[in-house]
């Protein structure tokens, strides 16, 4: 089987500590942003530094996507939500749980990296998502 690849460069890393999102932190205004960039989207200051965020957070908002948007090659239906990460950054993300009856605001979430689909060459394409933490 061919080597897996990320859906896009610079979104996440997987290391000994598990998956982390690559975000930006602005020293000028103190805000964090995702994905990382050197220019702050809030104050336009240059020189934002890259930081690793996650893996824990909690669900703020959610919905279920029933039809694939243009260009999407993953499974349908899927959950889509806003996850507030520890440290003050909220991100929009695919959720591993598509059933809205099993989701609720405040639900603890965990960052995962998983195969979203196989490309035309049969290589697994990896993406990040958040899964509910069940007690």
N, C-alpha and C positions, 0 to 999 in steps of 0.2 A: 504494500500500500504506500502511496506517495506521502510525503511529509505534509502535516497540517500547516495551514497558514492563517494568519489573523485576517479578519474581514477588512480592516484598515490599520495601517501603521499608527502607532502613537496613542492608542486608546487604552491599552491595558498591558500589564506584565504578569507573568506567572513565575514565582520563584519559591524558595524554600518556605516563605511565610504565606504562601498561597496567592490567589489573584488579587491584584490591586489596580484601580483605575489611575491613569496618569492625568492629573489635574494641574492647574496653574495657580500660583499664589502671588498676589501683587503686594509688594512691600509699600507702595505708595498709598493705596486705599485700604489694604488689609483684606480684600475680598478674594475668594477662591472661585475658579471657573473650570468648567469641563466642556470640551477637551482642553488640554494644555495648549497654551500659545504664549509667545513672549510678550505680546501686547495685551494689556488688560482690557477686556470688553466693557468694563464699567467706567474706568477713568481715562483710558487710552494711554496710560503710562507704559513706557517700554521697559523691558527687563524683568518681567514676571518670571518666577522660577518654577521649575517642574517639581511637583510633589506627588507622592503616592497616597491614595485615599482608599478607604474601605478596609475590610470587607463588610463590616456590620452597618446596619442602618434600620430605618423603619419606614413603612409605607405611609405616604401622605395621601395620594390620589391614585385611582386606578380605573381601568376600563378593559373591555375585551374587544380585540380586533377580530372580526369575523371573516373579512375578505382581505386577501393579500394586496398591499399597496403596490404600485408599479415598481418593478425591479426586485421586489422581495422574493426570496427563494426558500424561506424557512417554512416550518409547519404553521398551519392555520387551523383552529383559532389560537391566538396567543394573548397573554396579558400584556398590558402596557401601563406603566405607572410612573409616578414621581416618588423617588426614594430619598429620604433625608439621611445623609451619612453622618457618622460621628465626626465632629469638627466643623459643622456648619455649612456643608455644601449639599444641595439637592440636585439630583440628576434624573433625567427622563430615561427610562430603560425598558427593555423587554422584560417581562416577567415569565418565569417558568410555569406559573399556575394560570391557566386561562379561565377557570371557573370563578366568576365574581362572588359566588356564595361562599367561597373559601378564602376570600380576601376581606380586609377591613382596615380602616385607618389605624395607624399605630402598630400594625402587625410587624414583629421583628423580621428583618430580611437579611439574607447573606449573599454576597457577590459570588457568582460562579462563572467559569469560562467553559463553554460547551460547544460541540459541533452544531452549527446552524443548518448547514447543507453541504453537499459535495459539489465542487466545481466541475466544469466540463471535462477536466482531466482526471476526475475521480479523487482529487485532493480534498480532505475535510477542511471546511472553512469555519474557523472559530470565532465566536462572538461572546461578549459578556452579557449577563442577565442577572436578575436577582430572584432568589427562591425564598419562599416563606420558611422561617425557622419554626418547626413544630415542637411543642413541648412534649 
